[in-house]
Amino acid sequence: MTDFIRTKENNVDSAYVTSRGRLVVLLRIRRKFGIKPGTRVNFVEEGHRIIFQPVTREYISSFRGIFKQKPGEKTVVQELLDERRAERDWEDR
C-alpha cells in the first residue's frame, strides 16, 4: 500500500517505496512534467538529496543551443586546423 502526505506549507508530496523497490509518482506530478509509461527517469545525487529528473522531449529540447557558437568565436574544428597549421609551420622552420 502506498500512502501520500501533502502539506500546503512546503508543497511536499511523499510516498513510500514498495517492498519491490517501486515508487509511485502522483498523477499531478506526472501530468505537470509529462511523465508517461516508459518515460526514462534519472536519479541525480546532489549532496544529501536525490533529484528525480524525467527525461522527456521537453527536457532534451531544453539543451538545444547551449553549445551554440557565439559571434566571433572559432569552431572547434577551425581551432584544431589552426593549431595543426601552426605546428606544421613551426616544424618547417
C-alpha positions as a Markdown table, in Angstrom:
| # | Residue | x | y | z |
|---|---|---|---|---|
| 1 | Met | 0.0 | 0.0 | 0.0 |
| 2 | Thr | 1.3 | 3.5 | -0.8 |
| 3 | Asp | 0.5 | 6.4 | 1.4 |
| 4 | Phe | 0.8 | 10.0 | 0.3 |
| 5 | Ile | 1.3 | 13.1 | 2.5 |
| 6 | Arg | 0.7 | 16.6 | 1.2 |
| 7 | Thr | 1.3 | 19.7 | 3.2 |
| 8 | Lys | 0.4 | 23.2 | 1.9 |
| 9 | Glu | 3.2 | 25.0 | 3.8 |
| 10 | Asn | 6.0 | 23.5 | 1.8 |
| 11 | Asn | 4.2 | 21.8 | -1.2 |
| 12 | Val | 5.7 | 18.4 | -0.4 |
| 13 | Asp | 4.3 | 15.2 | -1.8 |
| 14 | Ser | 5.7 | 12.0 | -0.5 |
| 15 | Ala | 5.2 | 8.3 | -1.0 |
| 16 | Tyr | 6.6 | 5.0 | 0.4 |
| 17 | Val | 8.8 | 2.7 | -1.7 |
| 18 | Thr | 7.2 | -0.7 | -2.0 |
| 19 | Ser | 8.8 | -4.0 | -0.9 |
| 20 | Arg | 9.8 | -4.5 | -4.6 |
| 21 | Gly | 11.6 | -1.1 | -4.7 |
| 22 | Arg | 8.9 | 0.6 | -6.7 |
| 23 | Leu | 7.9 | 4.2 | -6.2 |
| 24 | Val | 4.5 | 5.6 | -7.4 |
| 25 | Val | 4.6 | 9.1 | -8.9 |
| 26 | Leu | 1.5 | 11.1 | -8.2 |
| 27 | Leu | -0.8 | 11.8 | -11.2 |
| 28 | Arg | -0.4 | 15.6 | -10.6 |
| 29 | Ile | 3.4 | 15.3 | -10.9 |
| 30 | Arg | 3.1 | 13.0 | -13.9 |
| 31 | Arg | 0.8 | 15.4 | -15.7 |
| 32 | Lys | 2.8 | 18.5 | -14.8 |
| 33 | Phe | 6.1 | 17.1 | -16.1 |
| 34 | Gly | 4.8 | 14.9 | -19.0 |
| 35 | Ile | 5.8 | 11.6 | -17.5 |
| 36 | Lys | 4.1 | 8.8 | -19.4 |
| 37 | Pro | 4.5 | 5.0 | -19.2 |
| 38 | Gly | 8.0 | 4.2 | -20.5 |
| 39 | Thr | 9.5 | 7.6 | -19.7 |
| 40 | Arg | 13.1 | 7.3 | -18.6 |
| 41 | Val | 13.9 | 8.8 | -15.2 |
| 42 | Asn | 17.4 | 9.8 | -14.0 |
| 43 | Phe | 18.2 | 10.0 | -10.3 |
| 44 | Val | 20.8 | 12.6 | -9.6 |
| 45 | Glu | 22.7 | 12.6 | -6.3 |
| 46 | Glu | 23.3 | 16.2 | -5.1 |
| 47 | Gly | 24.8 | 16.2 | -1.6 |
| 48 | His | 22.3 | 14.6 | 0.7 |
| 49 | Arg | 19.4 | 15.0 | -1.8 |
| 50 | Ile | 18.2 | 12.8 | -4.7 |
| 51 | Ile | 16.8 | 14.7 | -7.7 |
| 52 | Phe | 14.2 | 12.8 | -9.8 |
| 53 | Gln | 14.6 | 14.0 | -13.4 |
| 54 | Pro | 12.3 | 12.6 | -16.0 |
| 55 | Val | 13.9 | 12.5 | -19.5 |
| 56 | Thr | 11.2 | 13.9 | -21.7 |
| 57 | Arg | 11.2 | 15.6 | -25.1 |
| 58 | Glu | 10.9 | 18.9 | -23.3 |
| 59 | Tyr | 13.9 | 18.1 | -21.1 |
| 60 | Ile | 16.0 | 17.1 | -24.1 |
| 61 | Ser | 14.8 | 20.2 | -26.0 |
| 62 | Ser | 16.0 | 22.4 | -23.1 |
| 63 | Phe | 19.6 | 21.6 | -24.1 |
| 64 | Arg | 19.1 | 23.0 | -27.6 |
| 65 | Gly | 21.5 | 25.8 | -28.4 |
| 66 | Ile | 23.7 | 25.5 | -25.3 |
| 67 | Phe | 26.7 | 24.8 | -27.4 |
| 68 | Lys | 25.9 | 27.4 | -30.0 |
| 69 | Gln | 28.8 | 29.3 | -31.3 |
| 70 | Lys | 29.0 | 32.9 | -30.2 |
| 71 | Pro | 29.7 | 35.7 | -32.8 |
| 72 | Gly | 33.4 | 36.0 | -33.4 |
| 73 | Glu | 34.2 | 32.6 | -31.9 |
| 74 | Lys | 36.0 | 29.9 | -33.9 |
| 75 | Thr | 34.5 | 26.5 | -34.2 |
| 76 | Val | 36.4 | 23.6 | -32.5 |
| 77 | Val | 37.3 | 22.3 | -36.0 |
| 78 | Gln | 38.7 | 25.7 | -37.0 |
| 79 | Glu | 40.8 | 25.9 | -33.8 |
| 80 | Leu | 42.2 | 22.4 | -34.4 |
| 81 | Leu | 43.0 | 23.3 | -38.0 |
| 82 | Asp | 44.8 | 26.5 | -36.9 |
| 83 | Glu | 46.7 | 24.6 | -34.3 |
| 84 | Arg | 47.9 | 22.0 | -36.8 |
| 85 | Arg | 48.8 | 24.7 | -39.3 |
| 86 | Ala | 50.9 | 26.4 | -36.6 |
| 87 | Glu | 52.6 | 23.1 | -35.6 |
| 88 | Arg | 53.4 | 22.4 | -39.3 |
| 89 | Asp | 54.8 | 26.0 | -39.7 |
| 90 | Trp | 57.0 | 25.5 | -36.6 |
| 91 | Glu | 58.3 | 22.2 | -37.9 |
| 92 | Asp | 59.1 | 23.6 | -41.3 |
| 93 | Arg | 61.4 | 26.3 | -39.8 |
